[in-house]
């Protein structure tokens, strides 16, 4: 009887470990995928920013002024973000991470029930 209880406890611990690994693997995959998508978008934004800076600079016949104007636009966007949107976006990101963890856990539970 004691051996059966020990085996049951060992099996439950192993199942919990596997469940945790599955949840972490799903979260990591989603985070890496999101990071790569963000990186690609940042590269595209960077290229458009350089193009816009040169366009503005050529219009005013001063390339440095074009880059300064684009930099000023990004500073303005950053200030607006910090003042009004940071808390809401942080909350949404945290909620998405928790939802992904629960979805992975639910998927694991459904697989173990089958």
JODANOR-V430049 format. One record per residue. N is the residue number from 1. RES is the residue in one letter. PSI is psi in whole degrees, -180 to 180 (NA if undefined). OMEGA is omega in degrees with one decimal (* if undefined). BURIAL is 1 if it has 9 or more other C-alpha atoms within 8 Angstrom, else 0. Layout:
n | res | psi | omega | burial
N | RES | PSI | OMEGA | BURIAL
N | RES | PSI | OMEGA | BURIAL
This chain:
n | res | psi | omega | burial
1 | X | -44 | -179.0 | 0
2 | X | -38 | 178.6 | 0
3 | X | -39 | 179.9 | 0
4 | X | -40 | 178.0 | 0
5 | X | -42 | 177.9 | 0
6 | X | -43 | 178.5 | 0
7 | X | -42 | 178.8 | 0
8 | X | -46 | -179.7 | 0
9 | X | -44 | 178.0 | 0
10 | X | -42 | 178.6 | 0
11 | X | -41 | 178.5 | 0
12 | X | -43 | 178.4 | 0
13 | X | -44 | 178.3 | 0
14 | X | -41 | 178.7 | 0
15 | X | -41 | 178.0 | 0
16 | X | -42 | 178.0 | 0
17 | X | -46 | 179.4 | 0
18 | X | -38 | 177.1 | 0
19 | X | -42 | 178.6 | 1
20 | X | -43 | 178.0 | 0
21 | X | -41 | 179.0 | 0
22 | X | -45 | 179.0 | 1
23 | X | -45 | 179.4 | 1
24 | X | -38 | 178.7 | 1
25 | X | -44 | 178.8 | 0
26 | X | -44 | 178.6 | 1
27 | X | -44 | 180.0 | 1
28 | X | -43 | 178.8 | 0
29 | X | -44 | 179.3 | 0
30 | X | -40 | 179.4 | 0
31 | X | -42 | 179.1 | 0
32 | X | -42 | 178.3 | 0
33 | X | -44 | 178.4 | 0
34 | X | -40 | 179.3 | 0
35 | X | -44 | 179.7 | 0
36 | X | -41 | 176.9 | 0
37 | X | -43 | 178.1 | 0
38 | X | -40 | 178.8 | 0
39 | X | -44 | 178.4 | 0
40 | X | -44 | 178.7 | 0
41 | X | -38 | 178.2 | 0
42 | X | -38 | 177.2 | 0
43 | X | -43 | 178.0 | 0
44 | X | -45 | 178.5 | 0
45 | X | -40 | 178.6 | 0
46 | X | -44 | -179.9 | 0
47 | X | -44 | 177.8 | 0
48 | X | -35 | 178.8 | 0
49 | X | -43 | 177.9 | 1
50 | X | -43 | 178.9 | 1
51 | X | -44 | 179.6 | 0
52 | X | -40 | 179.4 | 1
53 | X | -44 | 177.7 | 1
54 | X | -39 | 178.8 | 1
55 | X | -48 | 178.5 | 1
56 | X | -42 | -180.0 | 1
57 | X | -40 | 177.8 | 1
58 | X | -36 | 178.9 | 1
59 | X | -42 | -179.8 | 0
60 | X | 3 | 179.9 | 1
61 | X | 36 | 177.5 | 0
62 | X | 100 | -175.8 | 1
63 | X | -40 | -180.0 | 1
64 | X | -38 | 178.1 | 0
65 | X | -39 | 177.2 | 1
66 | X | -45 | 178.7 | 1
67 | X | -36 | 178.2 | 1
68 | X | -40 | 179.6 | 1
69 | X | -46 | 178.6 | 1
70 | X | -42 | 175.7 | 1
71 | X | -40 | 176.9 | 0
72 | X | -38 | 177.4 | 0
73 | X | -44 | 179.1 | 0
74 | X | -35 | 175.5 | 0
75 | X | -42 | 178.1 | 0
76 | X | -45 | 178.7 | 0
77 | X | -41 | 179.4 | 0
78 | X | -44 | 179.5 | 0
79 | X | -44 | 177.8 | 0
80 | X | -44 | 178.9 | 1
81 | X | -49 | -177.8 | 1
82 | X | -35 | -177.4 | 0
83 | X | -38 | -168.4 | 0
84 | X | -30 | -168.7 | 0
85 | X | -14 | -172.3 | 1
86 | X | -49 | -177.0 | 1
87 | X | -42 | -179.5 | 0
88 | X | -41 | -179.5 | 0
89 | X | -40 | 176.2 | 0
90 | X | -44 | 179.3 | 0
91 | X | -43 | -179.8 | 0
92 | X | -40 | 179.4 | 0
93 | X | -45 | 178.3 | 0
94 | X | -43 | 178.7 | 0
95 | X | -42 | 179.0 | 0
96 | X | -40 | 179.6 | 0
97 | X | -44 | 179.1 | 1
98 | X | -42 | 178.1 | 0
99 | X | -41 | 178.8 | 0
100 | X | -40 | 178.6 | 1
101 | X | -44 | 179.1 | 1
102 | X | -36 | 177.7 | 0
103 | X | -42 | 178.1 | 0
104 | X | -40 | 178.3 | 1
105 | X | -42 | 179.3 | 1
106 | X | -41 | 177.9 | 0
107 | X | -43 | 179.3 | 0
108 | X | -42 | 178.8 | 1
109 | X | -42 | 179.2 | 0
110 | X | -39 | 178.9 | 0
111 | X | -38 | -178.6 | 0
112 | X | -24 | 178.5 | 0
113 | X | -20 | -176.7 | 0
114 | X | NA | * | 0
